[in-house]
Amino acid sequence: MRTLLITAAVLGLAACGEDPQIANRVKQDAASFQGTGKAAPYMASGWKAGDRGSWEAQLKTRTQMGQNDYAKVN
């Protein structure tokens, strides 16, 4: 009976364990303007992956059109 209780306790505590956490395998050390290497439907039409000037122009346009309240009102 003692062995059965110990076995039940061990199995019960083993079920409370935490799943292992796996690190994200996405490469994070590349510059943002390099892109992901995958064509996505939500990418801006004028942006070319790897072109820093194009990236900065897209950021400037998005900032002026989407975040500039003065431009939205007028």
C-alpha positions in Angstrom: 0.0 0.0 0.0 2.9 2.3 0.8 4.5 1.8 -2.6 1.2 2.5 -4.3 0.8 5.8 -2.5 4.4 6.8 -3.2 3.9 5.9 -6.9 0.7 7.9 -7.1 2.3 10.9 -5.4 5.3 10.8 -7.8 3.0 10.5 -10.9 0.8 13.3 -9.5 3.7 15.7 -9.0 5.1 14.8 -12.4 1.9 16.1 -14.1 2.5 19.5 -12.5 5.8 20.0 -14.4 6.3 22.9 -16.7 6.8 22.5 -20.5 10.3 23.3 -21.7 10.6 26.8 -23.2 12.2 26.9 -26.6 14.0 30.1 -27.7 12.6 31.9 -30.8 14.6 30.7 -33.8 14.1 34.0 -35.8 17.3 35.7 -36.7 17.1 39.1 -34.8 20.5 40.5 -35.6 19.8 41.7 -39.1 19.0 45.3 -39.9 15.3 46.1 -40.2 15.5 47.2 -43.8 16.9 43.8 -44.8 13.4 42.3 -44.5 12.6 38.7 -43.7 13.3 37.2 -47.1 9.6 36.2 -47.5 7.1 38.1 -49.6 4.2 39.0 -47.4 0.8 40.4 -48.5 1.1 43.3 -46.0 4.4 44.7 -47.3 4.3 48.2 -48.6 4.3 48.3 -52.4 7.2 50.7 -52.9 9.6 49.1 -50.5 12.3 46.8 -51.7 14.0 44.4 -49.3 17.6 45.4 -48.6 17.3 49.0 -49.9 17.9 51.3 -47.0 16.8 54.4 -48.8 13.5 52.8 -49.8 13.0 51.7 -46.2 13.6 55.2 -44.9 11.3 56.7 -47.5 8.5 54.3 -46.5 9.0 55.1 -42.8 8.8 58.8 -43.6 5.6 58.4 -45.7 4.0 56.3 -43.0 4.9 58.8 -40.3 3.5 61.7 -42.3 0.3 60.0 -43.4 -0.6 57.9 -40.4 0.8 59.7 -37.4 0.7 63.4 -38.3 -2.6 64.7 -36.9 -2.1 68.1 -38.7 -2.1 66.3 -42.1 -5.2 64.2 -41.1 -7.2 67.3 -40.2 -6.3 69.5 -43.1 
